[in-house]
């Protein structure tokens, strides 16, 4: 029986004890887990009714104490889980360094390769990795993850990164450098799609946001290291451009570290379960949880999710991303946050801050050093979000920072009118640094966290690839056009352009990006079952309530989105999932729509007809 926990606003699924034990028995008998029969059955019952374990006599006092600490000390987790998170964090350092060492290097190789007066080729060489990310990198993640698992996919991605770093360092022409950076982009794209999912599929929901956020937080750390490397090598001079070669080649170290770390980590339990290797899935869970009871409860939930995946499969996963309403809403929300990660203006600062600072009339060395400040602030102010994302939530962080980012960009743009060089540099640096402070805890780490958790299991690889395709496509566009945009718009016009997108972004998030904080990956199916127009109307009312409560200081009644959605739309979504989970057949109606029969909670049979999907 599907229901909504109205106190928490969270969807839950409750089955009879016999149904649960039947499922557990099937898991045991079909996967050779007889030696774990007792704990798997107890774990299944716990997963089915996770709020009433205190009164159960089949759970030992020691196990109950662990369950209590899971609530009161949610960050108290096994070392293996944090090792897994560290693998993801180190992979993020690789990406951050790859993104920003070119910031300083371009001041030197552009002149050496004769690209000074060719802004199009400058943008093409700088943007080559992001072109390869969008076209190839994020998509090869799907077959690599399927064939070799998340661990294998990440290992292969880092191997390509090592080769690309060395190739860049020894390039003798802009064409060679361009090709090397294309290979680098395949590495970045694959890992950016694999690593957040690797973490999201392995950690409990109470800290999932914080641990998945390590991806972007340590991308920021890698960005900072990239700037530090630029500063360290900028004064090395030689006829062959040793300084920029050392900048680009230094990125070879970090992926080698990731390759050595990931050898010792487990693959995700969900990956093993999808492959029918439940013994491996259970072993992985035992490494990631304190007790076998917790591991067994998670195994039951993963099994249910895998069964729903098999029943729900409708054909081409990429097509299903847009033809199934629940998936389409997740894709829309992920598209918005990923698109805005680029068009909020941050990566024109990441890629071209040295060029921007030079517009203030300062030297190459001063421009590189000033850029370092942006990298340091980007990392430091991303750290608080590790806790805030699972306490305050994704939406509040985004909605509170976008207006501030717009203000910082406007301030930066108009600072170019300052009369003297010293004042101009100080004001521009202040504006850029303020922007990084506001960006880092919100739009910086949240998009990858959000996209890694928004999609259902059976299309998660494709969904994450789509989301990262969006961000890297627009990243390439920005890297390609910004040199020309800077010349055509002037710095003031360019910064005002991105400030405008921050304002637009605020309203896109307000209306079309649901909150995902605190839900299990399975429960998020219900969150995205709320129709888009109802979600937008609800959030507009909430925006008005926020103004009345916090500005006008009025008392206003609270309204819960899922309580509001617990009407015919939500019941239909629940019935659809129940029908698919039980393997019900679909019939095609004469007009091409699909019809499904289901019984409501009173046992009355209905036929649900799904026409051409709408939001």
C-alpha positions as CSV (number, residue, x, y, z in Angstrom):
1,X,0.0,0.0,0.0
2,X,1.4,3.4,-1.0
3,X,0.8,6.3,1.3
4,X,2.1,9.7,2.2
5,X,3.6,10.5,5.6
6,X,1.9,13.8,6.1
7,X,3.9,14.7,9.1
8,X,7.2,14.6,7.3
9,X,5.7,15.3,3.8
10,X,7.5,12.2,2.6
11,X,6.1,9.3,0.5
12,X,6.4,5.9,2.1
13,X,5.5,2.4,1.0
14,X,4.0,-0.1,3.4
15,X,3.4,-3.8,2.7
16,X,2.1,-6.6,4.8
17,X,4.6,-8.7,6.8
18,X,3.9,-11.7,4.6
19,X,4.5,-9.8,1.4
20,X,7.8,-8.5,2.7
21,X,9.0,-11.9,3.9
22,X,8.1,-13.4,0.6
23,X,10.2,-10.8,-1.2
24,X,13.1,-11.4,1.2
25,X,12.8,-15.2,0.7
26,X,13.1,-14.7,-3.1
27,X,16.2,-12.5,-2.6
28,X,17.7,-15.2,-0.5
29,X,16.8,-18.3,-2.6
30,X,17.6,-16.7,-6.0
31,X,21.0,-15.3,-5.0
32,X,22.5,-18.0,-2.7
33,X,22.2,-15.9,0.5
34,X,20.9,-18.7,2.7
35,X,23.6,-18.1,5.3
36,X,22.2,-14.6,5.8
37,X,18.5,-15.6,5.8
38,X,17.7,-14.3,9.3
39,X,19.3,-10.8,8.9
40,X,18.0,-10.3,5.4
41,X,14.4,-11.0,6.6
42,X,14.8,-8.7,9.6
43,X,16.3,-6.0,7.4
44,X,13.4,-6.3,4.9
45,X,10.9,-5.8,7.7
46,X,12.9,-2.8,8.9
47,X,13.0,-1.2,5.5
48,X,9.3,-1.7,5.0
49,X,8.5,0.1,8.3
50,X,11.5,2.2,9.3
51,X,9.7,4.3,11.9
52,X,8.6,1.6,14.4
53,X,11.7,-0.5,15.1
54,X,11.9,0.5,18.8
55,X,9.1,-1.8,19.7
56,X,10.3,-4.8,17.7
57,X,11.8,-7.7,19.6
58,X,13.7,-9.2,16.7
59,X,16.1,-6.3,16.7
60,X,18.9,-6.5,19.3
61,X,19.6,-3.6,21.7
62,X,23.0,-3.2,20.0
63,X,21.4,-2.8,16.6
64,X,18.8,-0.4,18.0
65,X,21.6,1.8,19.4
66,X,23.2,2.0,16.0
67,X,19.8,3.0,14.5
68,X,19.4,5.7,17.1
69,X,22.8,7.1,16.4
70,X,21.9,7.1,12.7
71,X,19.4,9.8,13.6
72,X,21.2,11.7,16.3
73,X,24.7,11.4,14.8
74,X,24.1,11.1,11.1
75,X,27.7,11.9,10.1
76,X,29.0,9.0,12.2
77,X,29.5,6.6,9.4
78,X,32.0,3.7,8.7
79,X,35.5,4.7,7.5
80,X,34.9,2.8,4.2
81,X,32.0,5.2,3.3
82,X,34.3,8.2,3.8
83,X,37.0,6.5,1.8
84,X,34.5,6.1,-1.0
85,X,33.6,9.8,-0.7
86,X,37.4,10.7,-0.7
87,X,37.8,8.9,-4.0
88,X,35.1,11.1,-5.5
89,X,36.6,14.2,-3.9
90,X,40.0,13.4,-5.4
91,X,38.5,12.8,-8.8
92,X,36.9,16.3,-8.4
93,X,40.3,17.8,-7.7
94,X,41.4,16.4,-11.1
95,X,38.6,18.2,-12.9
96,X,39.2,21.4,-11.1
97,X,42.9,21.5,-11.9
98,X,42.2,20.6,-15.5
99,X,39.7,23.5,-15.8
100,X,41.9,26.3,-14.4
101,X,45.6,25.7,-15.2
102,X,44.8,26.9,-18.7
103,X,43.7,30.3,-17.2
104,X,47.3,31.3,-16.7
105,X,48.9,29.1,-19.4
106,X,46.9,30.8,-22.1
107,X,48.7,34.1,-21.5
108,X,51.8,32.4,-22.8
109,X,50.9,29.7,-25.4
110,X,48.5,32.1,-27.2
111,X,51.5,34.3,-28.1
112,X,53.9,31.3,-28.8
113,X,51.4,29.7,-31.2
114,X,50.5,33.0,-32.9
115,X,46.9,33.2,-31.8
116,X,47.1,36.7,-30.3
117,X,44.8,38.3,-32.9
118,X,42.5,35.3,-33.5
119,X,39.9,35.2,-30.7
120,X,38.0,32.4,-32.4
121,X,41.0,30.0,-32.2
122,X,41.8,31.1,-28.7
123,X,38.3,30.2,-27.6
124,X,38.4,26.9,-29.6
125,X,41.6,25.7,-27.9
126,X,40.4,26.8,-24.4
127,X,37.0,25.3,-25.0
128,X,38.1,22.0,-26.6
129,X,37.7,19.9,-23.4
130,X,34.1,21.0,-23.0
131,X,33.3,20.3,-26.6
132,X,34.6,16.7,-26.1
133,X,32.8,16.4,-22.8
134,X,29.5,17.2,-24.4
135,X,29.9,15.2,-27.6
136,X,31.6,12.1,-26.3
137,X,32.8,12.2,-22.7
138,X,29.5,12.2,-20.9
139,X,28.0,9.6,-23.2
140,X,30.8,7.0,-23.0
141,X,30.1,6.9,-19.3
142,X,26.9,4.8,-20.0
143,X,28.6,1.8,-21.7
144,X,31.7,2.0,-19.6
145,X,29.6,2.0,-16.4
146,X,27.5,-0.9,-17.7
147,X,30.5,-3.0,-18.8
148,X,33.1,-2.2,-16.1
149,X,31.0,-0.7,-13.2
150,X,31.4,2.8,-11.7
151,X,34.9,2.0,-10.4
152,X,36.1,0.8,-13.8
153,X,34.6,3.7,-15.6
154,X,36.4,6.2,-13.3
155,X,39.7,4.3,-13.6
156,X,39.5,4.4,-17.4
157,X,38.6,8.1,-17.3
158,X,41.6,8.9,-15.2
159,X,43.9,6.9,-17.5
160,X,42.8,9.1,-20.4
161,X,43.4,12.2,-18.2
162,X,47.0,11.1,-17.6
163,X,47.6,10.7,-21.3
164,X,46.0,14.1,-22.1
165,X,48.1,15.9,-19.5
166,X,51.3,14.6,-20.9
167,X,50.2,15.3,-24.5
168,X,49.4,18.9,-23.6
169,X,52.8,19.5,-22.0
170,X,54.6,18.3,-25.1
171,X,52.4,20.0,-27.8
172,X,54.4,21.8,-30.5
173,X,51.4,23.5,-32.2
174,X,48.0,24.8,-31.4
175,X,46.5,21.9,-33.4
176,X,48.4,19.4,-31.2
177,X,47.3,21.2,-28.1
178,X,43.7,21.3,-29.4
179,X,43.7,17.5,-29.9
180,X,45.2,16.9,-26.5
181,X,42.6,19.0,-24.8
182,X,39.9,17.1,-26.7
183,X,41.2,13.9,-25.1
184,X,41.2,15.6,-21.8
185,X,37.6,16.5,-22.3
186,X,36.6,12.8,-22.8
187,X,38.2,12.1,-19.4
188,X,36.5,15.0,-17.7
189,X,33.1,14.2,-19.2
190,X,33.2,10.6,-18.3
191,X,34.2,11.2,-14.7
192,X,31.8,14.1,-14.2
193,X,28.9,11.8,-15.1
194,X,30.3,8.8,-13.2
195,X,31.7,10.1,-9.9
196,X,28.6,11.9,-8.5
197,X,26.4,8.8,-9.2
198,X,29.1,6.5,-7.7
199,X,28.8,8.5,-4.4
200,X,25.0,9.0,-4.6
201,X,24.3,5.2,-5.0
202,X,26.4,4.3,-2.0
203,X,25.5,6.6,0.8
204,X,22.4,7.0,3.0
205,X,19.9,9.8,2.2
206,X,20.6,11.6,5.5
207,X,24.0,12.7,4.3
208,X,23.8,12.0,0.6
209,X,23.6,15.7,-0.4
210,X,26.7,16.6,1.7
211,X,28.8,13.7,0.4
212,X,27.8,14.0,-3.2
213,X,28.5,17.8,-2.8
214,X,32.1,16.9,-2.2
215,X,32.3,16.5,-6.0
216,X,31.8,20.2,-6.6
217,X,33.4,21.3,-3.3
218,X,36.7,19.6,-4.2
219,X,36.3,20.7,-7.8
220,X,36.6,24.1,-6.2
221,X,39.7,22.9,-4.3
222,X,41.2,21.7,-7.6
223,X,40.4,25.0,-9.2
224,X,42.3,26.7,-6.4
225,X,45.2,24.3,-6.9
226,X,45.2,25.2,-10.6
227,X,45.6,28.9,-9.8
228,X,48.4,28.1,-7.3
229,X,50.2,26.1,-10.0
230,X,49.8,29.0,-12.4
231,X,51.3,31.4,-9.8
232,X,54.1,28.9,-9.0
233,X,55.3,28.5,-12.7
234,X,54.4,31.9,-14.2
235,X,57.9,33.4,-13.8
236,X,59.8,30.5,-15.3
237,X,61.1,31.6,-18.7
238,X,62.5,29.5,-21.6
239,X,62.5,29.7,-25.3
240,X,60.1,26.7,-25.6
241,X,57.5,28.0,-23.2
242,X,58.4,25.9,-20.2
243,X,56.1,27.8,-17.8
244,X,52.9,27.0,-19.6
245,X,54.0,23.4,-20.3
246,X,54.6,22.9,-16.6
247,X,51.2,24.4,-15.8
248,X,49.4,22.0,-18.1
249,X,51.5,19.0,-17.5
250,X,51.3,19.2,-13.7
251,X,47.8,17.9,-13.8
252,X,49.2,14.4,-14.5
253,X,49.7,13.7,-10.8
254,X,46.1,13.8,-9.4
255,X,44.5,11.2,-11.7
256,X,47.3,8.7,-10.9
257,X,46.3,9.2,-7.2
258,X,42.6,8.5,-8.0
259,X,43.5,5.4,-9.9
260,X,45.5,4.0,-7.0
261,X,42.7,4.9,-4.5
262,X,39.7,3.4,-6.4
263,X,41.4,0.0,-6.7
264,X,40.7,-0.4,-2.9
265,X,37.1,0.9,-2.9
266,X,33.9,-1.1,-3.5
267,X,31.6,-0.6,-6.5
268,X,28.1,0.6,-5.8
269,X,25.6,-1.9,-4.4
270,X,23.0,-0.8,-6.9
271,X,25.4,-1.6,-9.8
272,X,25.9,-5.1,-8.4
273,X,22.2,-5.6,-7.9
274,X,21.4,-4.5,-11.5
275,X,23.8,-7.2,-12.7
276,X,22.2,-9.8,-10.5
277,X,25.2,-10.1,-8.2
278,X,23.4,-9.8,-4.9
279,X,26.2,-11.4,-3.0
280,X,28.6,-8.7,-4.1
281,X,25.9,-6.0,-3.4
282,X,25.4,-7.3,0.2
283,X,29.2,-7.4,0.7
284,X,29.5,-3.9,-0.6
285,X,26.7,-2.7,1.7
286,X,28.3,-4.4,4.7
287,X,31.4,-2.4,4.1
288,X,29.4,0.8,3.9
289,X,27.1,0.3,6.9
290,X,27.7,-0.3,10.6
291,X,25.6,-3.4,10.9
292,X,24.4,-6.3,8.7
293,X,20.9,-5.3,9.6
294,X,21.3,-1.9,8.0
295,X,23.0,-3.5,5.0
296,X,20.1,-6.0,4.7
297,X,17.5,-3.2,4.9
298,X,19.3,-1.3,2.1
299,X,19.5,-4.5,0.0
300,X,15.8,-4.9,0.2
301,X,15.1,-1.3,-0.9
302,X,17.6,-1.7,-3.8
303,X,16.0,-5.0,-4.8
304,X,12.6,-3.3,-4.9
305,X,14.0,-0.5,-7.0
306,X,15.7,-2.9,-9.4
307,X,12.4,-4.9,-9.8
308,X,10.5,-1.6,-10.6
309,X,13.2,-0.8,-13.1
310,X,12.8,-4.1,-14.9
311,X,9.0,-3.7,-14.9
312,X,9.1,-0.1,-15.9
313,X,11.5,-0.4,-18.8
314,X,9.8,0.9,-21.9
315,X,12.5,0.8,-24.5
316,X,15.1,3.4,-25.4
317,X,16.3,5.0,-22.1
318,X,17.2,8.3,-23.8
319,X,13.7,8.5,-25.2
320,X,12.2,7.5,-21.9
321,X,13.9,10.5,-20.4
322,X,11.5,12.7,-22.2
323,X,8.4,10.6,-22.9
324,X,7.7,9.6,-19.2
325,X,6.4,12.6,-17.3
326,X,8.2,11.8,-14.0
327,X,11.5,11.5,-15.9
328,X,10.8,14.6,-18.0
329,X,10.3,16.8,-14.8
330,X,13.6,15.5,-13.4
331,X,15.3,16.3,-16.7
332,X,13.8,19.8,-16.8
333,X,15.0,20.5,-13.3
334,X,18.5,19.1,-13.9
335,X,18.7,21.0,-17.2
336,X,17.9,24.3,-15.4
337,X,20.5,23.9,-12.7
338,X,23.2,22.7,-15.1
339,X,22.5,25.4,-17.7
340,X,22.6,28.1,-15.0
341,X,25.9,26.7,-13.6
342,X,27.4,28.1,-16.9
343,X,25.2,31.1,-17.7
344,X,25.4,32.5,-14.2
345,X,28.9,33.6,-15.5
346,X,31.2,31.7,-13.2
347,X,33.1,29.9,-15.9
348,X,34.0,33.0,-17.8
349,X,35.7,33.9,-14.5
350,X,37.3,30.5,-14.1
351,X,38.6,30.3,-17.7
352,X,39.3,34.0,-18.3
353,X,39.8,35.8,-15.0
354,X,43.5,36.5,-15.9
355,X,42.3,38.1,-19.2
356,X,39.6,40.0,-17.4
357,X,42.0,41.4,-14.8
358,X,44.3,42.4,-17.7
359,X,41.5,44.6,-19.0
360,X,42.1,46.7,-15.9
361,X,45.5,47.5,-17.3
362,X,47.7,45.3,-15.1
363,X,50.6,42.9,-15.8
364,X,50.3,39.2,-16.6
365,X,51.8,38.3,-13.2
366,X,49.4,40.5,-11.3
367,X,46.4,39.2,-13.2
368,X,47.3,35.6,-12.4
369,X,47.9,36.4,-8.8
370,X,44.6,38.2,-8.6
371,X,42.9,35.2,-10.1
372,X,44.2,33.0,-7.3
373,X,42.0,34.9,-4.8
374,X,38.9,33.8,-6.7
375,X,40.0,30.2,-6.5
376,X,40.7,30.3,-2.8
377,X,37.3,31.9,-2.0
378,X,35.5,29.4,-4.3
379,X,36.8,26.5,-2.2
380,X,36.5,28.1,1.3
381,X,32.9,29.2,0.8
382,X,31.8,25.8,-0.7
383,X,32.7,24.1,2.6
384,X,29.6,25.3,4.6
385,X,27.3,23.9,1.9
386,X,28.4,20.3,2.8
387,X,26.2,20.7,6.0
388,X,23.7,23.2,4.7
389,X,22.6,21.2,1.7
390,X,21.1,18.5,4.0
391,X,19.8,20.8,6.7
392,X,18.6,23.9,4.8
393,X,18.0,22.2,1.4
394,X,18.9,22.6,-2.3
395,X,16.3,25.2,-3.2
396,X,16.9,27.7,-0.3
397,X,20.6,27.7,-1.1
398,X,19.9,28.4,-4.7
399,X,17.2,31.0,-4.3
400,X,19.1,33.0,-1.7
401,X,22.3,33.2,-3.7
402,X,21.2,34.0,-7.2
403,X,20.1,37.6,-6.5
404,X,23.4,38.2,-4.7
405,X,25.3,36.8,-7.6
406,X,23.5,39.2,-10.0
407,X,24.3,42.2,-7.7
408,X,28.0,41.2,-7.6
409,X,28.2,40.9,-11.4
410,X,26.6,44.3,-11.9
411,X,29.1,45.8,-9.4
412,X,32.0,44.2,-11.2
413,X,30.8,45.4,-14.6
414,X,30.5,49.0,-13.6
415,X,33.8,48.9,-11.8
416,X,35.6,49.1,-15.1
417,X,34.6,52.8,-15.2
418,X,36.8,53.6,-12.2
419,X,39.2,56.4,-13.1
420,X,42.6,54.9,-12.1
421,X,44.3,51.5,-12.3
422,X,44.6,50.9,-8.6
423,X,41.0,51.7,-7.8
424,X,39.8,49.8,-10.8
425,X,41.7,46.6,-9.9
426,X,40.5,46.8,-6.3
427,X,36.8,47.2,-7.3
428,X,36.9,44.5,-10.0
429,X,38.6,42.1,-7.6
430,X,36.0,42.9,-4.9
431,X,33.1,42.2,-7.3
432,X,34.6,39.0,-8.6
433,X,35.5,37.8,-5.1
434,X,32.0,38.6,-3.8
435,X,30.5,36.7,-6.7
436,X,32.6,33.6,-5.9
437,X,31.5,33.9,-2.2
438,X,27.8,33.8,-3.2
439,X,28.3,31.2,-6.0
440,X,30.3,28.6,-4.0
441,X,27.7,27.4,-1.5
442,X,24.8,27.4,-3.9
443,X,25.0,27.0,-7.7
444,X,28.5,25.8,-7.4
445,X,28.0,22.4,-5.7
446,X,24.3,21.8,-6.1
447,X,23.8,21.0,-9.8
448,X,25.8,17.8,-9.8
449,X,24.3,16.7,-6.5
450,X,20.8,17.4,-7.7
451,X,21.3,15.6,-11.1
452,X,22.9,12.6,-9.5
453,X,19.8,12.0,-7.3
454,X,16.9,13.2,-9.5
455,X,16.6,10.3,-11.9
456,X,15.2,6.8,-11.3
457,X,17.7,4.0,-11.2
458,X,17.0,2.4,-14.6
459,X,17.8,5.6,-16.5
460,X,20.2,7.2,-14.0
461,X,23.2,6.7,-16.2
462,X,21.5,8.3,-19.2
463,X,19.9,11.0,-17.0
464,X,23.2,12.0,-15.5
465,X,24.9,11.9,-18.9
466,X,22.2,14.2,-20.2
467,X,22.6,16.6,-17.3
468,X,26.4,16.8,-17.7
469,X,26.0,17.1,-21.5
470,X,24.0,20.3,-20.8
471,X,26.6,21.8,-18.6
472,X,29.6,21.0,-20.8
473,X,27.8,22.1,-24.0
474,X,27.2,25.5,-22.6
475,X,30.6,25.5,-21.0
476,X,32.1,25.0,-24.4
477,X,29.9,27.8,-25.9
478,X,31.1,30.2,-23.2
479,X,34.7,29.3,-23.6
480,X,34.5,29.6,-27.4
481,X,32.6,33.0,-27.6
482,X,33.8,34.9,-24.5
483,X,37.0,36.4,-26.1
484,X,34.9,37.8,-28.9
485,X,32.1,38.7,-26.5
486,X,34.5,40.6,-24.3
487,X,35.6,42.6,-27.4
488,X,32.1,43.2,-28.7
489,X,30.2,43.8,-25.4
490,X,33.1,45.4,-23.5
491,X,33.7,44.0,-19.9
492,X,30.8,46.1,-18.5
493,X,28.3,44.7,-21.1
494,X,29.6,41.1,-20.6
495,X,29.1,41.2,-16.8
496,X,25.7,42.8,-17.1
497,X,24.7,40.1,-19.6
498,X,25.4,37.3,-17.0
499,X,23.8,39.3,-14.2
500,X,20.6,39.3,-16.3
501,X,20.8,35.5,-16.5
502,X,21.2,35.2,-12.8
503,X,17.9,37.1,-12.4
504,X,16.2,34.8,-14.9
505,X,17.7,31.8,-13.1
506,X,16.1,32.8,-9.8
507,X,12.6,32.5,-11.3
508,X,13.4,29.3,-13.2
509,X,14.5,27.6,-10.0
510,X,11.5,29.0,-8.1
511,X,9.0,27.5,-10.5
512,X,10.6,24.4,-11.9
513,X,13.1,22.9,-9.5
514,X,11.6,20.7,-6.7
515,X,13.3,20.2,-3.4
516,X,15.0,16.8,-3.1
517,X,16.5,17.1,0.4
518,X,16.0,14.1,2.8
519,X,14.3,11.7,0.3
520,X,15.7,8.3,-0.5
521,X,16.5,7.8,-4.2
522,X,13.3,5.6,-4.4
523,X,11.1,8.2,-2.7
524,X,12.1,10.9,-5.2
525,X,9.8,9.1,-7.7
526,X,6.9,10.6,-5.8
527,X,8.4,14.1,-5.6
528,X,8.7,14.3,-9.4
529,X,5.2,12.9,-9.8
530,X,3.8,16.3,-9.0
531,X,2.8,18.0,-12.3
532,X,4.9,20.9,-13.3
533,X,2.1,23.5,-13.4
534,X,1.0,22.5,-9.9
535,X,4.5,22.7,-8.6
536,X,5.0,26.2,-10.2
537,X,1.7,27.4,-8.7
538,X,2.5,26.0,-5.3
539,X,6.0,27.7,-5.3
540,X,4.5,31.0,-6.3
541,X,2.1,30.8,-3.4
542,X,5.1,29.9,-1.2
543,X,7.0,32.9,-2.4
544,X,4.1,35.2,-1.5
545,X,3.9,33.5,1.9
546,X,7.7,34.0,2.4
547,X,7.3,37.8,1.8
548,X,4.3,38.0,4.2
549,X,6.1,36.0,6.9
550,X,9.7,37.5,6.7
551,X,9.1,41.0,5.4
552,X,5.6,42.0,6.4
553,X,5.9,39.9,9.6
554,X,2.5,38.3,9.2
555,X,1.4,34.9,10.4
556,X,0.8,32.6,7.5
557,X,-0.3,29.0,7.3
558,X,2.2,26.4,6.1
559,X,1.4,24.3,3.0
560,X,3.1,21.0,2.1
561,X,3.7,20.2,-1.6
562,X,3.1,16.5,-1.3
563,X,0.0,17.0,0.8
564,X,-1.3,19.2,-1.9
565,X,-0.3,16.7,-4.5
566,X,-2.0,13.8,-2.6
567,X,-5.0,14.1,-5.0
568,X,-5.9,12.3,-8.2
569,X,-2.6,13.2,-9.8
570,X,-0.5,11.7,-7.0
571,X,-2.8,8.7,-6.7
572,X,-2.5,8.0,-10.4
573,X,1.3,8.2,-10.1
574,X,1.3,5.8,-7.2
575,X,-1.0,3.5,-9.0
576,X,1.2,3.6,-12.1
577,X,4.2,2.6,-10.0
578,X,2.3,-0.1,-8.2
579,X,1.1,-1.5,-11.5
580,X,4.6,-1.5,-13.0
581,X,6.2,-2.9,-9.9
582,X,3.8,-5.9,-10.0
583,X,4.5,-6.4,-13.7
584,X,1.1,-5.4,-14.9
585,X,0.6,-5.4,-18.7
586,X,0.1,-2.3,-20.7
587,X,-2.4,-2.1,-23.5
588,X,-2.3,0.4,-26.3
589,X,-5.5,2.3,-26.9
590,X,-6.6,3.2,-30.3
591,X,-5.3,6.7,-30.2
592,X,-1.8,5.6,-29.3
593,X,-2.1,6.2,-25.6
594,X,-1.3,3.6,-23.0
595,X,-3.9,2.2,-20.6
596,X,-3.2,0.5,-17.3
597,X,-5.6,-1.2,-14.9
598,X,-5.1,-0.8,-11.2
599,X,-7.0,-1.0,-7.9
600,X,-7.3,1.8,-5.5
601,X,-7.0,1.4,-1.7
602,X,-10.7,0.3,-1.5
603,X,-10.1,-2.5,-4.1
604,X,-12.1,-0.7,-6.9
605,X,-10.6,-1.4,-10.3
606,X,-9.8,1.6,-12.5
607,X,-8.3,2.2,-15.9
608,X,-5.6,4.9,-16.1
609,X,-5.1,6.3,-19.6
610,X,-1.9,8.2,-20.2
611,X,-2.1,10.4,-23.3
612,X,0.8,12.1,-25.0
613,X,2.8,13.0,-21.9
614,X,2.4,16.5,-20.6
615,X,4.2,18.4,-17.9
